[in-house]
Amino acid sequence: MTHFQEKFSRRKILKFIALGATAPILNTFIGQAQAAKASKEAMQYRDKPNGKEQCSNCAQFISSDSPEANGECKVVEGDVSPQGWCIAYVQR
């Protein structure tokens, strides 16, 4: 068995090809997960509530450690005020 055959066995080559084929698929899923959030402009986000509807009682809101601090949203990108509102509002 030559050095080349020991270094590049058929099994290693097939593993390398399989890994190379799955990398673009994983990258696509990761890209879709990051692109899932919409901009504040697209969701018509504002820092003031719409009547009793506000981010702090929305199902999409992810609160921070402090009630006064901004949190996150499952739909809107960036920091979101607990007193804010957008068109993605869904009551908890």
PLY file of the C-alpha trace (Angstrom):
ply
format ascii 1.0
element vertex 92
property float x
property float y
property float z
element edge 91
property int vertex1
property int vertex2
end_header
0.00 0.00 0.00
1.47 3.34 -1.01
1.63 6.43 1.15
-1.06 8.08 -1.00
-3.43 5.15 -0.48
-2.88 5.23 3.29
-3.44 8.97 3.51
-6.49 9.12 1.23
-8.57 6.02 1.76
-11.92 5.64 0.03
-13.69 5.98 3.38
-11.97 9.30 4.17
-12.78 10.66 0.72
-16.46 9.69 1.04
-16.66 11.31 4.50
-15.10 14.46 3.09
-17.59 14.56 0.20
-20.54 13.98 2.54
-19.38 16.76 4.84
-18.88 19.09 1.90
-22.39 18.37 0.64
-24.04 19.09 4.00
-22.20 22.35 4.73
-24.20 24.47 2.22
-27.47 22.99 3.50
-26.62 23.90 7.10
-25.56 27.37 6.00
-28.94 27.86 4.31
-30.82 26.93 7.50
-28.67 29.25 9.60
-29.24 32.09 7.13
-33.00 31.57 7.21
-33.04 31.65 11.01
-31.17 34.94 11.05
-33.37 36.45 8.34
-36.58 35.55 10.17
-36.79 38.89 12.01
-38.25 41.94 10.29
-37.07 45.52 10.56
-38.76 47.98 12.90
-39.93 50.02 9.90
-41.54 47.02 8.22
-43.41 46.11 11.42
-44.39 49.76 12.04
-42.74 49.60 15.47
-43.08 52.57 17.80
-41.93 53.22 21.38
-45.45 54.10 22.60
-48.29 51.64 23.30
-51.46 51.34 21.22
-54.05 51.72 23.95
-53.62 48.74 26.27
-51.59 46.85 23.67
-47.87 47.04 24.42
-44.84 44.81 24.03
-44.71 43.83 27.71
-48.01 41.91 27.35
-47.32 40.55 23.85
-46.64 36.85 23.18
-43.70 37.80 20.91
-41.86 39.82 23.60
-38.78 38.40 25.37
-38.20 40.42 28.52
-34.81 41.29 29.94
-33.66 40.85 33.53
-34.96 44.28 34.57
-38.60 45.29 33.93
-37.52 48.81 32.92
-34.85 47.68 30.46
-35.50 46.99 26.80
-36.11 43.42 25.74
-36.15 41.50 22.48
-38.87 40.35 20.11
-39.33 37.11 18.19
-40.47 39.11 15.15
-38.81 42.55 15.27
-35.03 42.92 15.12
-33.10 44.97 17.67
-33.98 46.19 21.15
-37.68 46.60 21.90
-39.19 48.79 24.60
-41.66 47.11 26.99
-43.97 50.07 26.34
-43.59 49.77 22.55
-46.03 48.37 19.98
-46.00 47.00 16.42
-48.38 45.31 13.99
-47.16 41.86 15.09
-48.79 42.33 18.50
-50.45 39.16 19.87
-51.96 39.24 23.33
-50.45 36.81 25.84
0 1
1 2
2 3
3 4
4 5
5 6
6 7
7 8
8 9
9 10
10 11
11 12
12 13
13 14
14 15
15 16
16 17
17 18
18 19
19 20
20 21
21 22
22 23
23 24
24 25
25 26
26 27
27 28
28 29
29 30
30 31
31 32
32 33
33 34
34 35
35 36
36 37
37 38
38 39
39 40
40 41
41 42
42 43
43 44
44 45
45 46
46 47
47 48
48 49
49 50
50 51
51 52
52 53
53 54
54 55
55 56
56 57
57 58
58 59
59 60
60 61
61 62
62 63
63 64
64 65
65 66
66 67
67 68
68 69
69 70
70 71
71 72
72 73
73 74
74 75
75 76
76 77
77 78
78 79
79 80
80 81
81 82
82 83
83 84
84 85
85 86
86 87
87 88
88 89
89 90
90 91
